Amino acid sequence: MVSYWDQLALLSNEKCLIYGLGNVGRQDDGLGIRLIEKLESISLPSFVSLESNYQLNVEDALLISAFEVVLFADASVEAEAVSPFSIRPIQPLLEMTLWEKSSRFSPNSSRI
C-alpha cells in the first residue's frame, strides 16, 4: 500500500508544513485544528512541521514561505465529494473577495 507521503512526493525530504484551519466551536469547521492535534500525537518525518489557527493571517505568509510544500487542512462542503476528504493542488487566483461581504471563499482566493 502506498502511503499518503509517497503520493505527495514528500520522500525527497522537502520541508513540508501541514497547516490546520478551523474553529472547534463550530462542529465540523474544527477539522483542521483536530487533524493537527491528532498528527501531533504520532511520529512524523522530521521534515514535516505542524501549525494551526482559526484562519490564515497576513503574518502567516512569512511562515509559509519557509516551506517547499504546504498542505492546508480545512473543512469544506462540496456536493461532488466522493470521500470523507480530498487532497488537491491550489493556485492563486486573481479573484479578490471583500472580507465583510462573505465568510465563504474559494481556497485559491485572496481576502482583503
C-alpha positions as CSV (number, residue, x, y, z in Angstrom):
1,M,0.0,0.0,0.0
2,V,1.4,3.4,-1.0
3,S,1.3,6.0,1.9
4,Y,0.0,9.5,1.5
5,W,3.5,10.7,2.0
6,D,4.6,8.7,-1.1
7,Q,1.6,10.0,-3.1
8,L,2.5,13.6,-2.2
9,A,6.1,13.0,-3.3
10,L,7.4,14.1,0.1
11,L,10.1,11.4,0.3
12,S,12.5,13.8,-1.3
13,N,12.7,15.4,2.2
14,E,11.3,18.7,1.1
15,K,10.4,20.9,4.0
16,C,6.6,20.4,4.5
17,L,4.1,22.3,6.6
18,I,0.7,21.0,7.4
19,Y,-1.5,23.9,8.4
20,G,-4.8,23.1,10.0
21,L,-7.6,25.7,9.9
22,G,-10.9,25.9,11.7
23,N,-12.9,26.8,14.7
24,V,-13.6,23.8,17.0
25,G,-16.6,25.7,18.4
26,R,-18.3,25.3,15.1
27,Q,-18.5,21.5,14.9
28,D,-17.1,20.2,11.6
29,D,-15.4,23.6,11.0
30,G,-12.8,22.5,13.5
31,L,-11.5,19.7,11.2
32,G,-8.1,21.3,10.5
33,I,-7.4,22.0,14.2
34,R,-8.4,18.5,15.2
35,L,-6.2,17.0,12.5
36,I,-3.2,18.8,13.7
37,E,-3.9,17.7,17.3
38,K,-4.0,14.0,16.1
39,L,-0.8,14.4,14.0
40,E,1.0,15.9,17.0
41,S,0.4,12.6,18.8
42,I,2.1,10.4,16.1
43,S,5.6,10.2,14.7
44,L,6.0,12.2,11.5
45,P,9.0,12.5,9.3
46,S,11.5,15.2,10.5
47,F,10.9,17.4,7.5
48,V,7.2,17.8,8.4
49,S,6.1,20.7,10.6
50,L,2.6,21.4,12.0
51,E,0.7,24.6,12.6
52,S,-2.9,25.5,13.3
53,N,-5.1,28.6,13.7
54,Y,-8.7,29.7,13.3
55,Q,-7.9,31.4,10.0
56,L,-4.9,32.4,7.8
57,N,-3.5,35.8,8.7
58,V,-1.1,38.0,6.7
59,E,1.6,37.1,9.3
60,D,1.4,33.5,8.1
61,A,3.0,34.4,4.8
62,L,6.4,34.5,6.3
63,L,6.0,31.1,8.0
64,I,4.6,29.6,4.8
65,S,7.3,31.0,2.6
66,A,9.9,28.9,4.5
67,F,8.5,25.6,3.2
68,E,8.6,23.9,-0.2
69,V,5.3,22.1,0.3
70,V,2.3,23.4,2.3
71,L,-0.8,21.3,2.9
72,F,-3.8,23.2,4.2
73,A,-6.4,21.2,6.1
74,D,-9.8,22.8,6.3
75,A,-13.5,21.8,6.3
76,S,-15.4,22.2,3.1
77,V,-18.9,21.4,1.9
78,E,-18.7,20.2,-1.7
79,A,-21.6,18.4,-3.4
80,E,-19.3,16.4,-5.7
81,A,-17.2,15.0,-2.8
82,V,-16.9,11.2,-3.1
83,S,-14.8,10.5,0.0
84,P,-14.5,12.0,3.5
85,F,-11.5,14.1,2.4
86,S,-9.6,15.1,-0.6
87,I,-6.2,16.4,-1.5
88,R,-5.9,18.8,-4.4
89,P,-3.4,21.4,-5.6
90,I,-4.4,25.0,-5.4
91,Q,-3.0,28.0,-7.3
92,P,-3.6,31.7,-6.5
93,L,-6.5,33.3,-8.4
94,L,-6.8,36.9,-9.5
95,E,-10.1,37.0,-7.6
96,M,-10.4,39.4,-4.6
97,T,-13.1,38.9,-2.0
98,L,-14.0,41.6,0.5
99,W,-13.9,40.1,4.0
100,E,-17.1,41.9,5.1
101,K,-19.1,40.5,2.2
102,S,-18.7,36.8,2.9
103,S,-17.4,34.2,5.3
104,R,-17.0,31.7,2.4
105,F,-14.2,31.8,0.0
106,S,-12.7,29.6,-2.6
107,P,-9.3,28.1,-1.4
108,N,-7.5,30.0,-4.1
109,S,-8.9,33.5,-3.5
110,S,-7.2,36.4,-1.7
111,R,-9.1,38.2,1.1
112,I,-8.9,41.9,1.5
